[in-house]
Amino acid sequence: VANMPGAVPRTSTQALANAVFPYVLKIARDGLEKAAAKDPALAKGINVYACPGKPGAVLTNQAVAKACGEKYLPLERAVKKS
């Protein structure tokens, strides 16, 4: 069922916040690049990466890039280019 969280909005919001918050703390503590390098699960969740101080962004999720008909660049390579 696509809108199951809508049946229990408060509970689903709390569950989402509890699942995401540890990643937010890692990014706040280490910065995105270091946090992603340390945590493969976090790195897997990054679909788009923009190099700090440079225009444009790259798709770092192969499935998303394919669905959009765009080029794919692995996150590790995108970070090295920045």
PDB file of N, CA, C and O in Angstrom:
ATOM      1  N   VAL A   1       0.854  -1.176   0.000  1.00  0.00           N
ATOM      2  CA  VAL A   1       0.000   0.000   0.000  1.00  0.00           C
ATOM      3  C   VAL A   1       0.896   1.234   0.000  1.00  0.00           C
ATOM      4  O   VAL A   1       1.729   1.403   0.891  1.00  0.00           O
ATOM      5  N   ALA A   2       0.727   2.075  -0.981  1.00  0.00           N
ATOM      6  CA  ALA A   2       1.627   3.214  -1.176  1.00  0.00           C
ATOM      7  C   ALA A   2       1.578   4.234  -0.050  1.00  0.00           C
ATOM      8  O   ALA A   2       2.617   4.788   0.309  1.00  0.00           O
ATOM      9  N   ASN A   3       0.413   4.498   0.518  1.00  0.00           N
ATOM     10  CA  ASN A   3       0.313   5.549   1.523  1.00  0.00           C
ATOM     11  C   ASN A   3       0.088   4.993   2.922  1.00  0.00           C
ATOM     12  O   ASN A   3      -0.637   5.597   3.712  1.00  0.00           O
ATOM     13  N   MET A   4       0.682   3.879   3.236  1.00  0.00           N
ATOM     14  CA  MET A   4       0.521   3.284   4.556  1.00  0.00           C
ATOM     15  C   MET A   4       0.968   4.233   5.670  1.00  0.00           C
ATOM     16  O   MET A   4       0.296   4.294   6.700  1.00  0.00           O
ATOM     17  N   PRO A   5       2.078   4.983   5.517  1.00  0.00           N
ATOM     18  CA  PRO A   5       2.461   5.905   6.588  1.00  0.00           C
ATOM     19  C   PRO A   5       1.398   6.951   6.887  1.00  0.00           C
ATOM     20  O   PRO A   5       1.354   7.481   7.997  1.00  0.00           O
ATOM     21  N   GLY A   6       0.534   7.260   5.912  1.00  0.00           N
ATOM     22  CA  GLY A   6      -0.528   8.227   6.137  1.00  0.00           C
ATOM     23  C   GLY A   6      -1.547   7.759   7.162  1.00  0.00           C
ATOM     24  O   GLY A   6      -2.258   8.580   7.740  1.00  0.00           O
ATOM     25  N   ALA A   7      -1.632   6.466   7.395  1.00  0.00           N
ATOM     26  CA  ALA A   7      -2.572   5.926   8.375  1.00  0.00           C
ATOM     27  C   ALA A   7      -2.115   6.217   9.799  1.00  0.00           C
ATOM     28  O   ALA A   7      -2.938   6.327  10.709  1.00  0.00           O
ATOM     29  N   VAL A   8      -0.822   6.341   9.991  1.00  0.00           N
ATOM     30  CA  VAL A   8      -0.265   6.630  11.322  1.00  0.00           C
ATOM     31  C   VAL A   8       0.832   7.695  11.170  1.00  0.00           C
ATOM     32  O   VAL A   8       2.014   7.396  11.339  1.00  0.00           O
ATOM     33  N   PRO A   9       0.443   8.932  10.852  1.00  0.00           N
ATOM     34  CA  PRO A   9       1.434   9.941  10.494  1.00  0.00           C
ATOM     35  C   PRO A   9       2.443  10.260  11.594  1.00  0.00           C
ATOM     36  O   PRO A   9       3.629  10.426  11.308  1.00  0.00           O
ATOM     37  N   ARG A  10       2.000  10.348  12.825  1.00  0.00           N
ATOM     38  CA  ARG A  10       2.935  10.692  13.902  1.00  0.00           C
ATOM     39  C   ARG A  10       3.950   9.573  14.115  1.00  0.00           C
ATOM     40  O   ARG A  10       5.149   9.831  14.228  1.00  0.00           O
ATOM     41  N   THR A  11       3.480   8.354  14.169  1.00  0.00           N
ATOM     42  CA  THR A  11       4.370   7.212  14.380  1.00  0.00           C
ATOM     43  C   THR A  11       5.349   7.058  13.227  1.00  0.00           C
ATOM     44  O   THR A  11       6.530   6.790  13.447  1.00  0.00           O
ATOM     45  N   SER A  12       4.869   7.224  12.005  1.00  0.00           N
ATOM     46  CA  SER A  12       5.769   7.072  10.856  1.00  0.00           C
ATOM     47  C   SER A  12       6.803   8.193  10.816  1.00  0.00           C
ATOM     48  O   SER A  12       7.947   7.963  10.423  1.00  0.00           O
ATOM     49  N   THR A  13       6.418   9.398  11.216  1.00  0.00           N
ATOM     50  CA  THR A  13       7.371  10.510  11.272  1.00  0.00           C
ATOM     51  C   THR A  13       8.440  10.247  12.317  1.00  0.00           C
ATOM     52  O   THR A  13       9.621  10.496  12.073  1.00  0.00           O
ATOM     53  N   GLN A  14       8.041   9.748  13.473  1.00  0.00           N
ATOM     54  CA  GLN A  14       9.013   9.428  14.524  1.00  0.00           C
ATOM     55  C   GLN A  14       9.950   8.311  14.072  1.00  0.00           C
ATOM     56  O   GLN A  14      11.152   8.368  14.331  1.00  0.00           O
ATOM     57  N   ALA A  15       9.416   7.314  13.408  1.00  0.00           N
ATOM     58  CA  ALA A  15      10.250   6.209  12.926  1.00  0.00           C
ATOM     59  C   ALA A  15      11.267   6.706  11.901  1.00  0.00           C
ATOM     60  O   ALA A  15      12.435   6.317  11.943  1.00  0.00           O
ATOM     61  N   LEU A  16      10.827   7.562  10.984  1.00  0.00           N
ATOM     62  CA  LEU A  16      11.742   8.118   9.984  1.00  0.00           C
ATOM     63  C   LEU A  16      12.827   8.957  10.651  1.00  0.00           C
ATOM     64  O   LEU A  16      14.003   8.836  10.307  1.00  0.00           O
ATOM     65  N   ALA A  17      12.444   9.798  11.592  1.00  0.00           N
ATOM     66  CA  ALA A  17      13.425  10.630  12.300  1.00  0.00           C
ATOM     67  C   ALA A  17      14.432   9.764  13.048  1.00  0.00           C
ATOM     68  O   ALA A  17      15.628  10.055  13.033  1.00  0.00           O
ATOM     69  N   ASN A  18      13.970   8.723  13.690  1.00  0.00           N
ATOM     70  CA  ASN A  18      14.873   7.826  14.423  1.00  0.00           C
ATOM     71  C   ASN A  18      15.832   7.096  13.490  1.00  0.00           C
ATOM     72  O   ASN A  18      16.978   6.835  13.857  1.00  0.00           O
ATOM     73  N   ALA A  19      15.376   6.769  12.302  1.00  0.00           N
ATOM     74  CA  ALA A  19      16.231   6.064  11.342  1.00  0.00           C
ATOM     75  C   ALA A  19      17.265   6.994  10.711  1.00  0.00           C
ATOM     76  O   ALA A  19      18.389   6.571  10.438  1.00  0.00           O
ATOM     77  N   VAL A  20      16.902   8.243  10.480  1.00  0.00           N
ATOM     78  CA  VAL A  20      17.765   9.190   9.774  1.00  0.00           C
ATOM     79  C   VAL A  20      18.740   9.914  10.702  1.00  0.00           C
ATOM     80  O   VAL A  20      19.851  10.244  10.288  1.00  0.00           O
ATOM     81  N   PHE A  21      18.345  10.162  11.934  1.00  0.00           N
ATOM     82  CA  PHE A  21      19.134  11.006  12.839  1.00  0.00           C
ATOM     83  C   PHE A  21      20.579  10.551  13.029  1.00  0.00           C
ATOM     84  O   PHE A  21      21.466  11.404  13.045  1.00  0.00           O
ATOM     85  N   PRO A  22      20.866   9.260  13.172  1.00  0.00           N
ATOM     86  CA  PRO A  22      22.276   8.860  13.308  1.00  0.00           C
ATOM     87  C   PRO A  22      23.133   9.284  12.111  1.00  0.00           C
ATOM     88  O   PRO A  22      24.303   9.630  12.277  1.00  0.00           O
ATOM     89  N   TYR A  23      22.561   9.256  10.924  1.00  0.00           N
ATOM     90  CA  TYR A  23      23.300   9.689   9.732  1.00  0.00           C
ATOM     91  C   TYR A  23      23.522  11.202   9.746  1.00  0.00           C
ATOM     92  O   TYR A  23      24.585  11.682   9.355  1.00  0.00           O
ATOM     93  N   VAL A  24      22.522  11.941  10.193  1.00  0.00           N
ATOM     94  CA  VAL A  24      22.658  13.397  10.308  1.00  0.00           C
ATOM     95  C   VAL A  24      23.794  13.739  11.262  1.00  0.00           C
ATOM     96  O   VAL A  24      24.593  14.632  10.983  1.00  0.00           O
ATOM     97  N   LEU A  25      23.868  13.035  12.383  1.00  0.00           N
ATOM     98  CA  LEU A  25      24.944  13.275  13.348  1.00  0.00           C
ATOM     99  C   LEU A  25      26.315  12.984  12.738  1.00  0.00           C
ATOM    100  O   LEU A  25      27.259  13.748  12.938  1.00  0.00           O
ATOM    101  N   LYS A  26      26.424  11.889  12.001  1.00  0.00           N
ATOM    102  CA  LYS A  26      27.705  11.549  11.364  1.00  0.00           C
ATOM    103  C   LYS A  26      28.129  12.627  10.374  1.00  0.00           C
ATOM    104  O   LYS A  26      29.294  13.023  10.342  1.00  0.00           O
ATOM    105  N   ILE A  27      27.187  13.098   9.569  1.00  0.00           N
ATOM    106  CA  ILE A  27      27.502  14.133   8.583  1.00  0.00           C
ATOM    107  C   ILE A  27      27.883  15.435   9.281  1.00  0.00           C
ATOM    108  O   ILE A  27      28.822  16.113   8.863  1.00  0.00           O
ATOM    109  N   ALA A  28      27.158  15.785  10.341  1.00  0.00           N
ATOM    110  CA  ALA A  28      27.467  17.012  11.084  1.00  0.00           C
ATOM    111  C   ALA A  28      28.843  16.925  11.733  1.00  0.00           C
ATOM    112  O   ALA A  28      29.575  17.914  11.773  1.00  0.00           O
ATOM    113  N   ARG A  29      29.194  15.761  12.236  1.00  0.00           N
ATOM    114  CA  ARG A  29      30.465  15.580  12.943  1.00  0.00           C
ATOM    115  C   ARG A  29      31.649  15.513  11.978  1.00  0.00           C
ATOM    116  O   ARG A  29      32.676  16.152  12.208  1.00  0.00           O
ATOM    117  N   ASP A  30      31.508  14.743  10.901  1.00  0.00           N
ATOM    118  CA  ASP A  30      32.650  14.448  10.031  1.00  0.00           C
ATOM    119  C   ASP A  30      32.627  15.160   8.682  1.00  0.00           C
ATOM    120  O   ASP A  30      33.641  15.187   7.986  1.00  0.00           O
ATOM    121  N   GLY A  31      31.492  15.732   8.306  1.00  0.00           N
ATOM    122  CA  GLY A  31      31.335  16.245   6.949  1.00  0.00           C
ATOM    123  C   GLY A  31      30.862  15.112   6.053  1.00  0.00           C
ATOM    124  O   GLY A  31      31.096  13.940   6.347  1.00  0.00           O
ATOM    125  N   LEU A  32      30.203  15.460   4.973  1.00  0.00           N
ATOM    126  CA  LEU A  32      29.594  14.445   4.106  1.00  0.00           C
ATOM    127  C   LEU A  32      30.611  13.466   3.538  1.00  0.00           C
ATOM    128  O   LEU A  32      30.395  12.255   3.575  1.00  0.00           O
ATOM    129  N   GLU A  33      31.713  13.981   3.016  1.00  0.00           N
ATOM    130  CA  GLU A  33      32.681  13.120   2.338  1.00  0.00           C
ATOM    131  C   GLU A  33      33.299  12.094   3.288  1.00  0.00           C
ATOM    132  O   GLU A  33      33.380  10.911   2.958  1.00  0.00           O
ATOM    133  N   LYS A  34      33.734  12.545   4.465  1.00  0.00           N
ATOM    134  CA  LYS A  34      34.353  11.621   5.426  1.00  0.00           C
ATOM    135  C   LYS A  34      33.324  10.652   5.997  1.00  0.00           C
ATOM    136  O   LYS A  34      33.613   9.469   6.174  1.00  0.00           O
ATOM    137  N   ALA A  35      32.130  11.151   6.284  1.00  0.00           N
ATOM    138  CA  ALA A  35      31.083  10.286   6.830  1.00  0.00           C
ATOM    139  C   ALA A  35      30.726   9.179   5.840  1.00  0.00           C
ATOM    140  O   ALA A  35      30.546   8.026   6.233  1.00  0.00           O
ATOM    141  N   ALA A  36      30.624   9.526   4.566  1.00  0.00           N
ATOM    142  CA  ALA A  36      30.294   8.525   3.539  1.00  0.00           C
ATOM    143  C   ALA A  36      31.426   7.521   3.364  1.00  0.00           C
ATOM    144  O   ALA A  36      31.177   6.340   3.126  1.00  0.00           O
ATOM    145  N   ALA A  37      32.667   7.985   3.481  1.00  0.00           N
ATOM    146  CA  ALA A  37      33.810   7.073   3.353  1.00  0.00           C
ATOM    147  C   ALA A  37      33.859   6.084   4.512  1.00  0.00           C
ATOM    148  O   ALA A  37      34.282   4.941   4.337  1.00  0.00           O
ATOM    149  N   LYS A  38      33.430   6.515   5.689  1.00  0.00           N
ATOM    150  CA  LYS A  38      33.450   5.656   6.880  1.00  0.00           C
ATOM    151  C   LYS A  38      32.256   4.706   6.943  1.00  0.00           C
ATOM    152  O   LYS A  38      32.346   3.637   7.545  1.00  0.00           O
ATOM    153  N   ASP A  39      31.140   5.091   6.324  1.00  0.00           N
ATOM    154  CA  ASP A  39      29.897   4.327   6.469  1.00  0.00           C
ATOM    155  C   ASP A  39      29.321   3.967   5.099  1.00  0.00           C
ATOM    156  O   ASP A  39      28.696   4.808   4.452  1.00  0.00           O
ATOM    157  N   PRO A  40      29.524   2.729   4.652  1.00  0.00           N
ATOM    158  CA  PRO A  40      29.018   2.317   3.336  1.00  0.00           C
ATOM    159  C   PRO A  40      27.501   2.457   3.190  1.00  0.00           C
ATOM    160  O   PRO A  40      27.013   2.730   2.094  1.00  0.00           O
ATOM    161  N   ALA A  41      26.757   2.277   4.270  1.00  0.00           N
ATOM    162  CA  ALA A  41      25.298   2.417   4.192  1.00  0.00           C
ATOM    163  C   ALA A  41      24.920   3.864   3.882  1.00  0.00           C
ATOM    164  O   ALA A  41      24.012   4.117   3.090  1.00  0.00           O
ATOM    165  N   LEU A  42      25.607   4.793   4.496  1.00  0.00           N
ATOM    166  CA  LEU A  42      25.367   6.210   4.215  1.00  0.00           C
ATOM    167  C   LEU A  42      25.738   6.522   2.768  1.00  0.00           C
ATOM    168  O   LEU A  42      24.981   7.193   2.066  1.00  0.00           O
ATOM    169  N   ALA A  43      26.877   6.051   2.326  1.00  0.00           N
ATOM    170  CA  ALA A  43      27.331   6.304   0.954  1.00  0.00           C
ATOM    171  C   ALA A  43      26.327   5.770  -0.065  1.00  0.00           C
ATOM    172  O   ALA A  43      26.095   6.396  -1.100  1.00  0.00           O
ATOM    173  N   LYS A  44      25.731   4.614   0.228  1.00  0.00           N
ATOM    174  CA  LYS A  44      24.741   4.026  -0.685  1.00  0.00           C
ATOM    175  C   LYS A  44      23.502   4.896  -0.842  1.00  0.00           C
ATOM    176  O   LYS A  44      22.819   4.837  -1.865  1.00  0.00           O
ATOM    177  N   GLY A  45      23.216   5.697   0.167  1.00  0.00           N
ATOM    178  CA  GLY A  45      22.023   6.545   0.135  1.00  0.00           C
ATOM    179  C   GLY A  45      22.213   7.884  -0.551  1.00  0.00           C
ATOM    180  O   GLY A  45      21.259   8.651  -0.684  1.00  0.00           O
ATOM    181  N   ILE A  46      23.433   8.178  -0.990  1.00  0.00           N
ATOM    182  CA  ILE A  46      23.705   9.455  -1.654  1.00  0.00           C
ATOM    183  C   ILE A  46      23.487   9.269  -3.156  1.00  0.00           C
ATOM    184  O   ILE A  46      24.243   8.557  -3.816  1.00  0.00           O
ATOM    185  N   ASN A  47      22.461   9.904  -3.680  1.00  0.00           N
ATOM    186  CA  ASN A  47      22.112   9.771  -5.093  1.00  0.00           C
ATOM    187  C   ASN A  47      22.712  10.869  -5.955  1.00  0.00           C
ATOM    188  O   ASN A  47      22.971  10.663  -7.141  1.00  0.00           O
ATOM    189  N   VAL A  48      22.934  12.036  -5.361  1.00  0.00           N
ATOM    190  CA  VAL A  48      23.440  13.194  -6.087  1.00  0.00           C
ATOM    191  C   VAL A  48      24.541  13.826  -5.257  1.00  0.00           C
ATOM    192  O   VAL A  48      24.405  13.973  -4.043  1.00  0.00           O
ATOM    193  N   TYR A  49      25.634  14.201  -5.913  1.00  0.00           N
ATOM    194  CA  TYR A  49      26.748  14.845  -5.207  1.00  0.00           C
ATOM    195  C   TYR A  49      27.161  16.094  -5.966  1.00  0.00           C
ATOM    196  O   TYR A  49      27.376  16.056  -7.178  1.00  0.00           O
ATOM    197  N   ALA A  50      27.271  17.200  -5.244  1.00  0.00           N
ATOM    198  CA  ALA A  50      27.751  18.454  -5.818  1.00  0.00           C
ATOM    199  C   ALA A  50      29.066  18.793  -5.144  1.00  0.00           C
ATOM    200  O   ALA A  50      29.148  18.837  -3.916  1.00  0.00           O
ATOM    201  N   CYS A  51      30.089  19.031  -5.938  1.00  0.00           N
ATOM    202  CA  CYS A  51      31.398  19.394  -5.405  1.00  0.00           C
ATOM    203  C   CYS A  51      31.305  20.774  -4.767  1.00  0.00           C
ATOM    204  O   CYS A  51      30.812  21.711  -5.394  1.00  0.00           O
ATOM    205  N   PRO A  52      31.774  20.912  -3.527  1.00  0.00           N
ATOM    206  CA  PRO A  52      31.720  22.219  -2.870  1.00  0.00           C
ATOM    207  C   PRO A  52      32.461  23.275  -3.691  1.00  0.00           C
ATOM    208  O   PRO A  52      33.593  23.057  -4.124  1.00  0.00           O
ATOM    209  N   GLY A  53      31.816  24.404  -3.897  1.00  0.00           N
ATOM    210  CA  GLY A  53      32.435  25.505  -4.614  1.00  0.00           C
ATOM    211  C   GLY A  53      32.460  25.369  -6.124  1.00  0.00           C
ATOM    212  O   GLY A  53      33.010  26.226  -6.815  1.00  0.00           O
ATOM    213  N   LYS A  54      31.867  24.295  -6.649  1.00  0.00           N
ATOM    214  CA  LYS A  54      31.837  24.096  -8.102  1.00  0.00           C
ATOM    215  C   LYS A  54      30.385  23.988  -8.565  1.00  0.00           C
ATOM    216  O   LYS A  54      29.548  23.424  -7.861  1.00  0.00           O
ATOM    217  N   PRO A  55      30.088  24.529  -9.748  1.00  0.00           N
ATOM    218  CA  PRO A  55      28.713  24.436 -10.245  1.00  0.00           C
ATOM    219  C   PRO A  55      28.374  23.019 -10.713  1.00  0.00           C
ATOM    220  O   PRO A  55      29.252  22.255 -11.113  1.00  0.00           O
ATOM    221  N   GLY A  56      27.106  22.694 -10.656  1.00  0.00           N
ATOM    222  CA  GLY A  56      26.645  21.407 -11.171  1.00  0.00           C
ATOM    223  C   GLY A  56      26.747  20.287 -10.157  1.00  0.00           C
ATOM    224  O   GLY A  56      27.366  20.428  -9.102  1.00  0.00           O
ATOM    225  N   ALA A  57      26.134  19.188 -10.497  1.00  0.00           N
ATOM    226  CA  ALA A  57      26.129  18.009  -9.636  1.00  0.00           C
ATOM    227  C   ALA A  57      26.166  16.771 -10.520  1.00  0.00           C
ATOM    228  O   ALA A  57      25.884  16.838 -11.717  1.00  0.00           O
ATOM    229  N   VAL A  58      26.517  15.641  -9.916  1.00  0.00           N
ATOM    230  CA  VAL A  58      26.565  14.377 -10.646  1.00  0.00           C
ATOM    231  C   VAL A  58      25.676  13.355  -9.950  1.00  0.00           C
ATOM    232  O   VAL A  58      25.465  13.416  -8.739  1.00  0.00           O
ATOM    233  N   LEU A  59      25.163  12.422 -10.731  1.00  0.00           N
ATOM    234  CA  LEU A  59      24.368  11.336 -10.168  1.00  0.00           C
ATOM    235  C   LEU A  59      25.312  10.229  -9.728  1.00  0.00           C
ATOM    236  O   LEU A  59      26.115   9.734 -10.518  1.00  0.00           O
ATOM    237  N   THR A  60      25.210   9.850  -8.473  1.00  0.00           N
ATOM    238  CA  THR A  60      26.109   8.853  -7.897  1.00  0.00           C
ATOM    239  C   THR A  60      25.396   7.541  -7.594  1.00  0.00           C
ATOM    240  O   THR A  60      25.955   6.660  -6.940  1.00  0.00           O
ATOM    241  N   ASN A  61      24.175   7.415  -8.067  1.00  0.00           N
ATOM    242  CA  ASN A  61      23.415   6.178  -7.935  1.00  0.00           C
ATOM    243  C   ASN A  61      23.134   5.677  -9.344  1.00  0.00           C
ATOM    244  O   ASN A  61      22.466   6.350 -10.129  1.00  0.00           O
ATOM    245  N   GLN A  62      23.642   4.502  -9.657  1.00  0.00           N
ATOM    246  CA  GLN A  62      23.556   3.989 -11.025  1.00  0.00           C
ATOM    247  C   GLN A  62      22.116   3.812 -11.494  1.00  0.00           C
ATOM    248  O   GLN A  62      21.797   4.123 -12.641  1.00  0.00           O
ATOM    249  N   ALA A  63      21.251   3.318 -10.624  1.00  0.00           N
ATOM    250  CA  ALA A  63      19.853   3.102 -11.013  1.00  0.00           C
ATOM    251  C   ALA A  63      19.145   4.428 -11.288  1.00  0.00           C
ATOM    252  O   ALA A  63      18.362   4.528 -12.233  1.00  0.00           O
ATOM    253  N   VAL A  64      19.411   5.428 -10.480  1.00  0.00           N
ATOM    254  CA  VAL A  64      18.807   6.749 -10.687  1.00  0.00           C
ATOM    255  C   VAL A  64      19.304   7.343 -12.003  1.00  0.00           C
ATOM    256  O   VAL A  64      18.516   7.872 -12.787  1.00  0.00           O
ATOM    257  N   ALA A  65      20.606   7.253 -12.241  1.00  0.00           N
ATOM    258  CA  ALA A  65      21.175   7.786 -13.484  1.00  0.00           C
ATOM    259  C   ALA A  65      20.555   7.105 -14.704  1.00  0.00           C
ATOM    260  O   ALA A  65      20.214   7.763 -15.686  1.00  0.00           O
ATOM    261  N   LYS A  66      20.415   5.792 -14.632  1.00  0.00           N
ATOM    262  CA  LYS A  66      19.832   5.048 -15.756  1.00  0.00           C
ATOM    263  C   LYS A  66      18.379   5.468 -15.982  1.00  0.00           C
ATOM    264  O   LYS A  66      17.960   5.675 -17.121  1.00  0.00           O
ATOM    265  N   ALA A  67      17.616   5.592 -14.899  1.00  0.00           N
ATOM    266  CA  ALA A  67      16.208   5.972 -15.014  1.00  0.00           C
ATOM    267  C   ALA A  67      16.046   7.379 -15.591  1.00  0.00           C
ATOM    268  O   ALA A  67      15.058   7.670 -16.266  1.00  0.00           O
ATOM    269  N   CYS A  68      17.020   8.246 -15.320  1.00  0.00           N
ATOM    270  CA  CYS A  68      16.962   9.628 -15.810  1.00  0.00           C
ATOM    271  C   CYS A  68      17.653   9.807 -17.153  1.00  0.00           C
ATOM    272  O   CYS A  68      17.602  10.887 -17.741  1.00  0.00           O
ATOM    273  N   GLY A  69      18.299   8.751 -17.638  1.00  0.00           N
ATOM    274  CA  GLY A  69      19.032   8.859 -18.889  1.00  0.00           C
ATOM    275  C   GLY A  69      20.247   9.767 -18.782  1.00  0.00           C
ATOM    276  O   GLY A  69      20.622  10.432 -19.747  1.00  0.00           O
ATOM    277  N   GLU A  70      20.855   9.790 -17.610  1.00  0.00           N
ATOM    278  CA  GLU A  70      22.011  10.658 -17.354  1.00  0.00           C
ATOM    279  C   GLU A  70      23.252   9.821 -17.084  1.00  0.00           C
ATOM    280  O   GLU A  70      23.169   8.605 -16.911  1.00  0.00           O
ATOM    281  N   LYS A  71      24.403  10.483 -17.050  1.00  0.00           N
ATOM    282  CA  LYS A  71      25.660   9.808 -16.751  1.00  0.00           C
ATOM    283  C   LYS A  71      25.734   9.481 -15.264  1.00  0.00           C
ATOM    284  O   LYS A  71      25.193  10.198 -14.422  1.00  0.00           O
ATOM    285  N   TYR A  72      26.415   8.387 -14.967  1.00  0.00           N
ATOM    286  CA  TYR A  72      26.625   7.923 -13.592  1.00  0.00           C
ATOM    287  C   TYR A  72      28.101   8.062 -13.251  1.00  0.00           C
ATOM    288  O   TYR A  72      28.969   7.735 -14.061  1.00  0.00           O
ATOM    289  N   LEU A  73      28.375   8.546 -12.052  1.00  0.00           N
ATOM    290  CA  LEU A  73      29.740   8.629 -11.561  1.00  0.00           C
ATOM    291  C   LEU A  73      29.742   8.113 -10.126  1.00  0.00           C
ATOM    292  O   LEU A  73      29.052   8.677  -9.277  1.00  0.00           O
ATOM    293  N   PRO A  74      30.502   7.055  -9.831  1.00  0.00           N
ATOM    294  CA  PRO A  74      30.533   6.544  -8.461  1.00  0.00           C
ATOM    295  C   PRO A  74      30.917   7.654  -7.472  1.00  0.00           C
ATOM    296  O   PRO A  74      31.733   8.519  -7.787  1.00  0.00           O
ATOM    297  N   LEU A  75      30.333   7.618  -6.304  1.00  0.00           N
ATOM    298  CA  LEU A  75      30.563   8.657  -5.299  1.00  0.00           C
ATOM    299  C   LEU A  75      32.047   8.848  -5.014  1.00  0.00           C
ATOM    300  O   LEU A  75      32.516   9.981  -4.906  1.00  0.00           O
ATOM    301  N   GLU A  76      32.784   7.755  -4.891  1.00  0.00           N
ATOM    302  CA  GLU A  76      34.213   7.860  -4.567  1.00  0.00           C
ATOM    303  C   GLU A  76      34.954   8.683  -5.620  1.00  0.00           C
ATOM    304  O   GLU A  76      35.815   9.496  -5.285  1.00  0.00           O
ATOM    305  N   ARG A  77      34.619   8.471  -6.883  1.00  0.00           N
ATOM    306  CA  ARG A  77      35.267   9.229  -7.969  1.00  0.00           C
ATOM    307  C   ARG A  77      34.807  10.679  -7.981  1.00  0.00           C
ATOM    308  O   ARG A  77      35.599  11.581  -8.252  1.00  0.00           O
ATOM    309  N   ALA A  78      33.533  10.906  -7.690  1.00  0.00           N
ATOM    310  CA  ALA A  78      33.014  12.278  -7.656  1.00  0.00           C
ATOM    311  C   ALA A  78      33.701  13.086  -6.560  1.00  0.00           C
ATOM    312  O   ALA A  78      34.037  14.254  -6.757  1.00  0.00           O
ATOM    313  N   VAL A  79      33.906  12.459  -5.407  1.00  0.00           N
ATOM    314  CA  VAL A  79      34.562  13.145  -4.290  1.00  0.00           C
ATOM    315  C   VAL A  79      36.015  13.441  -4.644  1.00  0.00           C
ATOM    316  O   VAL A  79      36.519  14.520  -4.331  1.00  0.00           O
ATOM    317  N   LYS A  80      36.693  12.499  -5.291  1.00  0.00           N
ATOM    318  CA  LYS A  80      38.097  12.708  -5.678  1.00  0.00           C
ATOM    319  C   LYS A  80      38.248  13.857  -6.664  1.00  0.00           C
ATOM    320  O   LYS A  80      39.262  14.555  -6.656  1.00  0.00           O
ATOM    321  N   LYS A  81      37.237  14.057  -7.517  1.00  0.00           N
ATOM    322  CA  LYS A  81      37.294  15.135  -8.510  1.00  0.00           C
ATOM    323  C   LYS A  81      37.083  16.506  -7.877  1.00  0.00           C
ATOM    324  O   LYS A  81      37.438  17.524  -8.472  1.00  0.00           O
ATOM    325  N   SER A  82      36.511  16.543  -6.679  1.00  0.00           N
ATOM    326  CA  SER A  82      36.186  17.840  -6.069  1.00  0.00           C
ATOM    327  C   SER A  82      37.386  18.535  -5.490  1.00  0.00           C
ATOM    328  O   SER A  82      37.261  19.632  -4.947  1.00  0.00           O
TER     329      SER A  82
END
